[in-house]
Amino acid sequence: MTGKLRDNETRHRFELDVDGVTAFVEYRKSPDAITLVHTEVPPELGGRGIGSQLARATLDAVRAQGRRLSVECEFIQSFMAKHPEYNDLLAREKRTK
């Protein structure tokens, strides 16, 4: 990993600083769940795999926090489609009879 992930709860996002520039994943939290809303990797960090590093670190942080996951962000959805080892984090919808 290029940098260390931090949970910036004030700004509601996971952040990764690389070469003085911050990439981030915005989220919404509830007591036991988190929704990943949007991923932003600045253009100057493009093409270096920073987005994938950020996605992996974010999902690892969600796992460490013991939260269930909902994903609205298309980048994270795409990452998870390629890395099914994170699918266990996804919140299951309650079924009604």
N, C-alpha and C positions, 0 to 999 in steps of 0.2 A: 504494500500500500504506500502511496506517495505521501500522505499526511494522516493525521489522526482525526477521526470523526468526533464531533461534539454535538450534543443535543442542546440547541439554543432554544430553550422553552419560551423565552421572551418573544422571539420572532417566529415561533412555531415551525421550526425547521431543523433538520440535521444538516450540519455544515462540514465541509472538507476544504481546508486551505491548502493550495498548491501554488508555489512560487508567488505568494502574496496575493493570490486571487481566490475567491471563495465560490465553490460549487455547492449546491444545496438541494435538499428535498423538503418541500413544504408539507405539513401535516395538520390534521385535526386529531386531538386526543380526547378520549373519554376515560373513565376510571379503569376499564379493562381492555380497551380496544384503541386502535390507531388507524386513521385513514391517510394514505399517502396520496397527496393531491397533485403535486407538480414537481418535476425535476428541472433544474437549471444548471447548465454547464456553460460558463462564459466562453465565447468564441476563441479566446487566446489559449484555452485549455483543450480545444477540440482535437480529435485525432490521436489522443494519447491514452485512451482507455479510462479516462477519469470518470466518466459516467458509469461505467461498469463497476469500477472500484467503489464509487459512491453508493450504487445500488446494493452491492454485496454488503458493505459496511452498515448501511441502513437496515437491511433485513436482519443482519446479525444482531444489531442493537435492539430491534423489535423483539427478537427471540430472547435476548438476555433480559429484557424488561418483562417478559412473560405476558405480553399483550397479544390479542388476536388482531388480525390484519384485514383491512379492506383497501383495495387499490383502485383509485380513479386515474392515476397517472399512466399514460400510454407507454412511456419509457420503462417504468417499473413492470408493467404488465408484460411487455416484450421481453425484458430481462428474465422474469419468472418463467415465461414460456420456454426459455432456453435452459433454465436451471430449476427443474421440478423439485429439487431437494428443499426448496423454500415453500412449497405448496401446503405443507402442514401448518403454516402460520395463518392461512386464510380462514377468516371467520365463516362458520357454516350458518346458512340461513335456517331459521326455525321452521319446521314443517308443520302445517296445520292439517287436521283430518277433516 
